[in-house]
Amino acid sequence: MNTFEFIQQNFARHLIEISGDPVVDSEAVLTANVPMQGKPARLASGWGIIREGGATVQLEVAGDEHIKGGDTRTRYEAWLEQLENFSGPTLFIAFANKQISLGQVFLTFDTRSVRICSKDGVETFDWTTEPDENSGPVFKILHKMRGKQNA
Amino acid sequence: MKKLTITATLKTPVITLGYFTFDGLLGGIIFDKRNDGDVAAAHAAIPIKCTDGLYHASAARFIGASFGRASFSAALRATHDLDPDQILKSKDGTKLHRTLGLKRMREFGMVKNDYKIIIAARIEWDVEGDDQGIAETLGDVFWIGKRRAAGYGEVSNWDMQYGNSDGLVGPSGEPMRPIPATRFKGDLTQPLTDAAWKPAYWAFEHRAACFVPSNEWRFPQPEEQVIDEHV
């Protein structure tokens, strides 16, 4: 299963009517209107974590039982917990007003090569090491939070 | 088909995205030369051994690389009207919901693109392919990568040596290019990464869980010269 089949099967089909084309369905669910508590809207803020079997998002989406919407954790709290309990392919994504390009959407298969996807690009880091001065901002923040959690 | 090591000696820094595999480079060159818009035909003409879509060609190894950044801004100023059919109309369908006046068009300003540049003495690839075909394809190519018109990626010399690598897996079992997990025959303890594994590398359908070359492999530093002060 490639990246976009994964998004189609574990996120799109639980939220929207799928077309059958994984790329089209991934683009639709990540950049177009989806059912919300209230009227449909785009995923234009907050964060998402998509795993085998379903997804968790911060916005109050109205999907089936495989989608948990309205998670009140911050993106860093959610991603930290997921990384500390990593168990297979996961999409870590930050939503923003500017639509994300599918070219910036990558799955994480291994904590040694974590991909955090956002409109600004993809931050890649090795969660089993410590950040250095060249590390990206998400890695530095998550590492700091992990330090506090373990203190 | 012969096992080869191809070296490009660089005159200027180069801008590339991704793993810059040799099949990707040749595919792009052939596509440009054919100039017929047929991507599949260009890829079919790549003179490199291909097994079920997987080319026997390594990612680029930038020898002694250091890095920098370059930014380009392009003036994207609208000078024509938008197609009225593309603009929302009033409820009765007679008036455009919104129009762009000339004053507002002028506000459409510069678009900035940022790139990471790679400063390296040379780039090396290992490949299994047709030496004649590769030489012919590279014959008149002296600019590679992105932003060539701005002076990036100038090649002063191409060199081809007979080698002993198939461009897929290195001597320690390390991946030399993105290889789908199900087809990788090397060291399976390496981390899996989401990557495109065959051309066109921009095509989303070509992404898969792959074993990919490490940064240490892609950007090797030349061994420091030891100076014996007692001589």
Interface residues (C-beta under 8 A of the other chain):
Chain A: N2 T3 F4 P22 V23 S26 P89 L102 G103 F106 L107 T108 F109 D110 R112 S113 R115 D126
Chain B: P191 L192 T193 D194 W202 F204 E205 R207 A208 A209
